[in-house]
Structure formats: structure tokens, C-alpha cells
Amino acid sequence: MIYSLLITAAPLAGHTSLTAARFAERVLARGHRIHRVFFLDAGTLNGAASAVPAQDETDARQLWQSLGRKHRLDLVLCVTSALREGMLDATEAQRHEKPAATTHPAFTIAGLGQLVDAWTHSDRVVTFGA
């Protein structure tokens, strides 16, 4: 089965993002495939490069980065949401004349067309967040 995930929750707003990452781990462990993970609205904060959680908190961002690296997941931040949250990859930083990227390199920034593509190429799209 091919899954795509839509994450709309910030990484430290409850356990939603962490639950989504653990769901992704289990899907992959059972031999299924994940076509894309699309982060929308506050969910784009999962791609932050420099955020540091409290020592007693599990960092969903780190888990997403690890999953992306290990399984070559397509981790996509919605461009409109990302810009609104101050999230810039190298291309967007240059385009908007900002001094540096603020996203982790495991994530890319793209438009909603990537979400539509995920629906088209997946058997299931599972949403985590409001």
C-alpha cells in the first residue's frame, strides 16, 4: 500500500506530529511505502533547522529528519505556510533576499500541487492535526 501523510500540527503542539512520525515508522516497518509527507500551516515548523526543544521533550523534528534520511522520504513544506512561519530553504532565502535558510536540508519547500500529486499517487492519505 502507498501512503502519503498530511501534517498540520506544530512539532511541540501536543503529540500530533510525534504520533504521525511514529505512524510513518510503523507503516514503513510493515513494508508499505510513503509517497510524500506534506507539512501545512503550523506543521511547516517541523522543518525548522535551529529549533531546540526542552530536554524532557521528544523532538518530532529530529524523528522526521531521521526518517527522511533513512527512508529517503519526500518531506515537503507548503511554500505559503512556510513563508508565513519564517521558514526558508536556500532558494527561498535568496529569492526574498534573506541572509540564510531556516529549514533543515531534509525538507523541501513546494506548492500545493505536491499535495494534489500525493493524493493522485497514494492509496491512502492520512491527516494528522486539525
N, C-alpha and C positions, 0 to 999 in steps of 0.2 A: 504494500500500500504506500502511496506517496502522500505525504502530509506537507502542509505549509502552516505556519503559525503567524498570528497577528497579535502583537503585544502592545497594549495601550497604557500600561501601568508603569510608573516610575520605579526604578530598582529598589528604592527604600520605602515605598508607599505600601506597607503591608508585605505580604508574602507572594503576591501575584506573579511578579517577574521570576522569582526563585522557583515557584511551582511550575511555571512554563518551562524553565530551563531543565528542571528535573523530569518533566514530561518528555521533553526532547531527548534527554538521555535514555529514557526507557523505550521510546519509540525506536531509536537507533539500535539499542541493545537487542531488540526483538527482530532486527533485520529489515525494518521498514526504512524508507528514505524520506528525508526532508528536503523539499524543493527550495524553500525560501523561508526565512524568518523576517517579517516586516514589522518594524517598530514605528508606531504612530503616536501623535500627541505627546504626552509626558513619557511615553515609552521610549522616545528617542534618547532620553537621558541614560539608557542602558549602554549607549555608545560612548559615554564620557571617558576621555583619556586620563584625566587627572583627579577625578573624584576619589576621596578616601573615606570609606565607612568607619564607623566606630569599631573598636577592636572586638567587641562582643557580637557584632552583626555579621551574618553570612553575606558575602558580596556576590549578588546575582550577576553583576557586570563581569567579574572575573570568571564565573562559570560560563557565561556566554562566550567570552573570549577564548576560553579553553575548548569549548565545544566547536566553535568556528574553526579553530586551528586544527584540532584533531580530526574532525569530520568534513573539513572544507565546506562548511555551511555558508550559504549566501545570506549574510546578515545585513539588512538594508534599513537605513533610517529614512523616513519620509522627508523630502527636502524642505517642504513648507514648515512642518513641525520642527525639524532640526534647526532651521534658521531662527525660528521664533524662540527656541530654547538656548540659542547661542552656540549650537553645535555646528562646527565647520570642519570638513575634510580639507586636504591641501588645495584641491581645485576650488572649492567654495571660498576658502580664505583668500586666495589670490584674486578671485573674481570680485569679491567685496572689499578688497584692499585692506584686509586684516593681517596682523603680524604673524599669526600661527594657526595651525589646525588645532581643534579641541576634541576631535573624535579619535578613538582608538583605531589603529590601522586595520583591525579585523572587520570593521564596519565600512560600508559604502553609503553614500547619500544618493538617492534617486527619487523619481516621481511616483505618483500613484499608479502609473502604468505597470510598475513592477508588482504591485499588489494584484492588479487585474490579471497579469500574467501568472501569478501564483495560483489564483482561482482556476485559471484555464488548465494548468498543468498538474493539478493535485486532485487526488481522490477525496481528500478532506482538508478543510481549512478550519483550524481551531483557534478561537479568540480567547485571549487572557486579558482581562481588565474590563472596565465599564464600557 
